[in-house]
Every structure is written in structure tokens, then in C-alpha cells.
Amino acid sequence: SDFVVLGGYKHPPNVDSIHYLQHEIWPLIRSKLPRVNVHVYGAYSPSALQKQQKQKQRRQRKRLNQQHHDNDDDGFYIKGYVNNLEEELGKRRVLLAPLRYGAGIKGKIVDAWRCGCPVVTTPIGAEGMTMPSSSSSSVNAMDTSTDDLDGLISQYNSDSYYHDIYGTSTSSSSTGEEEANNTTAKNNTNWGGTIASDTQSFVNASIDLYTNKHLWNSKHQTSHALLSTLFDKETNLNMVYNQLALALEELEQRRCSTNDLIGSLLWHQTVRSTEYFSRWIELKNEK
């Protein structure tokens, strides 16, 4: 249950995304899902934030002991460094990664997929995570309107709703299945979760993925497929070895090629270094 966030505080894009989530995204999610929390894990979190979290935890314990709701508890928990990442990810339903800048493969997303946790992120967060052919055509914003979510939200917040989406459940109504199919059709079928490009879309996508068990199961399966296709160790190592072997085999042709700009520059500077060295010897001999 609950949402989860990963990101070390020494990386500026992570700090920005956590600040963005806490102040702009999370209050909107929490207003729709008042019983759901988000747990933020990451090394080097500021001491002030850790102190704030300890105060929140004390209030939560007090609330549980007194059996009443504490209105000061916003459900946003900064936990800091975690020893067993797999265990924590295994407890959570959806990873949130509202990255607004950055580049490269996002380790937090790969870790979440590895632990069976679908991801809601931005187009920036999705960059570098899929093949170019799919990312260029399938990285679309989640455009589910707020009205479309009202039924799912009220159903989830009811005490009778099936919370444990990991287990078996009774067969759902055709309406629920149609809603799941319609939502999935709007979503990116080549992504293990949802990609949203603005604040409200991110909120809607997070609520939808969290409360819609059919959509969650679909994205859970997609994340495993992406892992095996794109991030398999043996497959990627074989590709590297094959390219290295090919480069060695074609070494002479590549060095002589007019398209080998870097090689030409290096050889050019090698020749020039001999020229400069000879000049240095001439100057030395003059003295």
C-alpha cells in the first residue's frame, strides 16, 4: 500500500522533484485519497527534514494511541536512507518520480520495476528508459479528466473496496473492466506505469494507477516485460562484446575512413606533437 519516492538529496533533480511533489502534487492526491501516504527514501536528506519527520511520526503514534485523526498529518513522510530497498519497494503500490529536469537512465525507475512497482513519471523521467522507436511515439501525457476518477476514488475510499491488489479477488463488474480498458487505451502501452506532462495530469495518473487494480496489473506486467527486454544483463553484455569484436575486426578500415572524425583529429594532433617537439629541441640547442 501507499506511494513511494526514491532519490538521494545530493542530486539536484531529485531535490527539485521532491519539493515539487510535496508542495504542488501531493496535496491534490491526498485530498482525494485521505487515507493514503507517501514514503520518501533517499540518502543525505537534510537534518531539518529528518527532524520534521520525527515530529510527524510522534504525532502519528499519538493519533494511533488516542484513536483519533490528527489534521496536521499530511501523509508525507521523509524516511531518509533505507538499508533494504527491495523490502521497502515490495511494500508499496506505486512509485512517483515527478522529475522536471535531468538526463540518462533513471535508476529509481529500474529499481521500482525490478520490485514489481509501476511508476508515474514525467516525459523527462521517461527519457532514456525505452527504445527510441517507442519513446518517440508512445511517450504521451495522461489526460484522464478529474471527473473520470470520481467513481474510482469513491469506490477506493469506501471500506468495502478491495485494497490488496496483489492477491486474488472476486470477479469485477464489466463497468470496472471497461473503465480499466478505456484508461489503458489512453495510456502509454509501452511504459511500466504512466507518463504525465503537467501537475493535474500527474495527479490524475497517480490516483488512477493507485486505485484501478486492472490498470495496475497491466502496468505491473509491462514493467517486467521492459526489464527483460531492455535491461537484461546477459543481453546487454553480448551487445557490447559484439560491437567491440566488430570494431577490432574493422579497425584498419575505420581508421582510414573519412567518416572517422575523432580518429582523424587524434592522428592529426599526434603529428603536430612531433612538430612542436622538434621546435622545442631547436630552442634548447640554441641555448
C-alpha positions in Angstrom: 0.0 0.0 0.0 0.9 3.7 -0.2 3.1 5.6 -2.7 6.9 5.6 -2.6 9.6 8.1 -3.8 13.3 7.4 -4.3 16.1 9.9 -4.7 19.4 11.0 -3.0 19.5 14.6 -1.9 22.9 15.3 -3.3 21.4 15.1 -6.8 19.6 18.5 -7.6 16.9 17.0 -9.9 15.8 14.7 -7.0 15.6 17.6 -4.6 13.5 19.6 -7.1 11.2 16.7 -7.8 10.6 16.0 -4.1 9.9 19.7 -3.4 7.5 19.8 -6.4 5.8 16.7 -5.2 5.4 17.8 -1.6 4.1 21.3 -2.3 2.1 21.0 -5.6 1.2 17.4 -6.4 0.8 15.6 -3.1 -1.8 17.9 -1.5 -4.1 17.3 -4.5 -3.6 13.5 -4.3 -4.1 13.5 -0.6 -7.3 15.5 -0.9 -8.7 12.6 -3.0 -7.1 9.7 -1.1 -7.0 10.9 2.6 -6.0 7.5 3.9 -3.0 7.1 1.6 0.6 8.1 2.5 3.8 8.7 0.5 7.2 7.5 1.8 10.3 9.3 0.6 13.6 7.4 0.7 17.0 8.8 -0.1 20.4 9.4 1.4 21.7 12.7 2.7 18.3 14.2 3.5 18.7 17.5 5.4 18.7 17.2 9.1 15.8 19.7 9.4 13.6 17.5 7.3 14.5 14.4 9.3 13.6 16.3 12.5 10.3 17.3 10.9 9.6 13.6 10.1 10.4 12.5 13.6 7.8 15.1 14.8 5.3 13.7 12.4 5.9 10.2 13.5 5.4 11.2 17.1 2.1 12.8 16.2 1.1 9.7 14.3 1.9 7.4 17.2 -0.1 9.7 19.4 -3.0 9.6 17.0 -3.0 5.8 16.9 -2.9 5.6 20.7 -5.7 8.1 21.1 -7.7 6.7 18.2 -8.5 10.0 16.6 -7.4 11.7 13.4 -4.6 14.4 13.5 -5.3 17.1 10.9 -1.7 18.1 11.0 -0.6 14.8 9.4 -0.4 15.3 5.7 0.8 11.8 5.0 4.1 12.9 3.5 6.9 11.0 5.3 10.6 11.6 4.6 12.4 8.5 5.8 15.9 9.2 4.6 18.4 6.3 3.9 17.0 2.8 3.7 19.0 -0.3 4.3 16.8 -2.8 2.4 15.4 -1.1 -0.7 13.8 -4.2 -2.1 11.9 -4.8 1.1 10.5 -1.2 1.1 9.6 -1.2 -2.6 7.9 -4.5 -2.2 5.5 -2.9 0.4 4.5 0.0 -1.8 2.0 0.2 -4.7 3.2 3.0 -7.0 6.5 4.9 -7.3 6.2 8.7 -8.0 9.0 10.4 -10.0 7.9 13.9 -11.0 11.3 14.9 -12.5 11.3 18.3 -14.1 14.9 18.1 -15.4 17.8 15.6 -15.7 19.0 13.0 -18.2 20.0 9.4 -18.6 18.7 6.1 -17.3 16.8 6.6 -14.0 17.9 4.0 -11.5 14.9 4.6 -9.3 12.6 3.6 -12.1 14.5 0.4 -12.9 14.6 -0.5 -9.2 10.8 0.0 -8.9 10.2 -2.2 -11.9 12.5 -4.8 -10.6 10.5 -4.9 -7.4 7.1 -5.0 -9.2 6.2 -1.4 -8.6 4.7 0.6 -11.5 5.9 4.2 -12.0 4.2 7.5 -12.6 6.7 10.0 -14.0 7.2 12.9 -16.4 8.5 12.8 -20.0 11.9 13.9 -18.5 11.8 10.9 -16.2 10.9 8.6 -19.1 13.8 9.8 -21.3 16.5 7.2 -21.9 14.3 4.4 -20.4 12.9 2.9 -23.6 13.9 2.2 -27.1 13.9 5.4 -29.3 11.3 3.9 -31.7 8.8 3.5 -28.8 9.7 6.6 -26.8 9.2 9.0 -29.7 5.7 7.8 -30.5 4.4 6.5 -27.2 5.5 8.9 -24.5 2.2 10.6 -24.1 0.7 12.6 -21.2 -2.1 11.0 -19.1 -5.1 13.1 -20.0 -7.7 11.4 -17.7 -10.0 14.1 -16.5 -10.8 14.6 -12.8 -14.5 13.7 -13.5 -13.4 10.3 -14.8 -11.7 9.5 -11.5 -14.6 10.3 -9.2 -16.1 6.8 -9.4 -12.8 5.1 -8.8 -11.9 7.4 -5.9 -15.2 7.0 -4.1 -15.0 3.2 -4.6 -11.4 3.0 -3.2 -12.2 5.2 -0.2 -15.1 3.0 0.8 -14.4 0.4 3.5 -15.6 -2.4 1.2 -13.1 -1.7 -1.6 -10.6 -4.4 -2.4 -7.3 -2.9 -1.2 -5.0 -5.8 -1.6 -4.4 -5.8 -5.4 -1.7 -8.3 -5.1 -4.0 -11.2 -4.0 -6.9 -12.9 -5.6 -10.3 -11.1 -5.7 -13.8 -11.7 -6.8 -14.6 -11.0 -10.4 -15.2 -7.3 -11.0 -18.1 -5.8 -12.9 -18.0 -5.2 -16.6 -18.1 -1.5 -15.9 -14.9 -1.7 -13.9 -13.2 -3.6 -16.7 -14.4 -1.2 -19.3 -13.0 1.7 -17.2 -9.7 -0.1 -17.0 -9.6 -0.7 -20.7 -10.5 2.8 -21.6 -7.9 4.2 -19.2 -5.2 1.8 -20.6 -6.1 2.8 -24.1 -5.4 6.5 -23.2 -2.1 5.5 -21.6 1.3 4.6 -22.9 1.2 0.8 -23.6 5.0 0.6 -23.8 5.6 2.1 -20.3 5.5 0.3 -16.9 3.2 2.9 -15.4 2.1 6.3 -16.6 3.8 9.4 -18.1 2.2 12.7 -17.4 3.4 16.1 -18.5 1.7 18.6 -16.1 0.7 18.8 -12.5 -3.0 17.9 -12.9 -2.3 15.0 -15.3 0.3 13.7 -12.8 -2.3 13.8 -10.0 -4.9 12.1 -12.1 -2.5 9.4 -13.3 -1.3 8.7 -9.8 -4.8 8.3 -8.4 -5.9 6.2 -11.4 -2.9 3.8 -11.2 -3.2 3.5 -7.4 -7.0 2.8 -7.3 -7.5 0.9 -10.6 -6.4 -2.7 -9.9 -6.9 -3.7 -13.6 -4.6 -0.9 -14.8 -2.1 -1.6 -12.0 -1.9 -5.3 -13.0 -1.4 -4.4 -16.7 1.4 -1.9 -15.9 3.0 -4.4 -13.4 3.3 -6.9 -16.3 4.6 -4.2 -18.7 7.3 -3.3 -16.3 8.6 -6.9 -16.1 8.5 -7.1 -19.9 10.5 -3.9 -20.2 13.1 -5.2 -17.7 13.6 -8.4 -19.6 13.7 -6.7 -23.0 15.9 -3.6 -22.3 17.8 -4.2 -19.0 18.8 -7.9 -19.1 22.4 -8.2 -18.1 23.4 -11.0 -20.5 21.7 -9.5 -23.5 23.3 -6.1 -23.0 26.8 -7.5 -22.3 26.5 -9.6 -25.5 25.7 -6.5 -27.5 28.7 -4.7 -26.0 31.0 -7.7 -26.7 29.7 -8.0 -30.3 30.3 -4.3 -31.0 33.8 -4.5 -29.6 34.6 -7.5 -31.7 33.3 -5.8 -34.8 35.3 -2.7 -34.1 38.5 -4.7 -33.7 37.8 -6.6 -36.9 37.3 -3.4 -38.8 39.9 -1.4 -37.1 42.0 -0.5 -40.1 39.0 0.3 -42.3 37.6 2.6 -39.6 40.9 4.4 -39.1 41.2 5.0 -42.8 37.6 6.1 -43.2 36.8 9.8 -43.9 33.9 9.5 -41.5 36.2 8.7 -38.6 36.4 12.4 -37.4 37.6 11.6 -33.9 40.3 9.3 -35.1 41.4 11.9 -37.7 41.7 14.5 -35.0 43.8 12.3 -32.8 46.2 11.3 -35.6 46.4 14.9 -36.6 47.4 16.0 -33.1 49.9 13.2 -32.9 51.7 14.5 -36.0 51.6 18.1 -34.7 53.1 16.9 -31.4 56.2 15.7 -33.2 56.4 19.1 -34.9 56.2 21.0 -31.6 58.7 18.7 -30.0 61.2 19.3 -32.8 60.8 23.0 -32.3 61.5 22.6 -28.6 64.7 20.8 -29.4 65.8 23.6 -31.7 65.1 26.2 -29.0 67.0 24.0 -26.5 70.0 23.7 -28.8 70.1 27.5 -29.4 70.8 28.0 -25.7 
